[in-house]
Amino acid sequence: MLQDQWGREITYLRVSVTDKCNLSCRYCEQAKGVPFISHADILRIEEMYRLVNLFVAEGIKKIRITGGEPLLAKGLLTFIEKIAGLELEDISLTTNGILLATMAQDLKNAGLERVNISIDSLDAKNYRWITQGGDVNKVFAGIEAALTAGLHPVKLNVVVVRGLNDTEIWQMAKLAQDRPLHVRFIELMPIGESGIWSKKNFVSSEESKALLTAQGCKLRPAKVRGNGPAEVFDIPNWCGTVGFIHAISNNFCSSCNRLRLTSDGKLYPCLHSGSSFDIISAIRQGASDEELLAIMRQAVLAKPRRSAIGTQNNCMKTIGG
């Protein structure tokens, strides 16, 4: 069992399989851009699997595959097939949905259980501006394909930004009215050097929740598989749910159970950590399993009691969100 110095049991690993992305969302990119990591410096599928296998032996129960955009990663289906053979409770993936329509069934067949899809606007023009070129209709097609393939639950992630998409909160929520979709409103976090972050852009979860209540929604506490830190509600006669992730206004550090493995072989104790543990070098220098486990345990013990949001300069696409 992996346990940090504050008594939190670490059971959840986020694995970033690539730093590359086919979108360039304005709240994710750094102002000056972030260079791609060279192919030689990216963990190979076999190396990722070796590390995940060791983590599972130490008590990791849930794996989330992230990026960049994970659907761009070569060997992704093979990786999912391999980890699906381990004793895990949950294998999920976060995607922007652009490529999902053509891959959803293959992902399900490989062993993926559920998916989170990022969609920050329903308006084609606004979505194109936020993502700097994305086509929201491809995301809609991806959502349909995920439902058809039986990936469940299908969650939709909405990063709420004042002046950008806060007027769409009600329309976004209604996606869960007639369909088994689970819409999650996420507070904007100050990550990297992105110029979009400022206090005037911030919309708290309480504000988003109040807007839905004002529309007559009776929010009843609920649970959805893979709830994580989200505060989830169902609404009478709705098929899906709405949820709120309030990392800024009411952090959930006291119950944090996760580590992050980046595509370039770094272990991050915290999304907002200024330090990481280099595990790729150890692998390529011939480290034994016990030596790799020692690095993993170091990373766990380095988890801070509370995150230092806004004090580091990681870009979301490189650390895996």
PyMOL commands that set and color helices and strands:
alter all, ss='L'
color gray80, all
select helices_A, chain A and resi 39-41+45-57+70-72+76-83+100-110+124-131+136-149+166-176+199-201+205-214+253-255+280-284+289-301+316-319
alter helices_A, ss='H'
color red, helices_A
select strands_A, chain A and resi 12-16+62-66+90-95+114-118+154-160+181-187+220-221+231-234+241-245+258-261+266-268+277-278
alter strands_A, ss='S'
color yellow, strands_A
deselect
rebuild
show_as cartoon
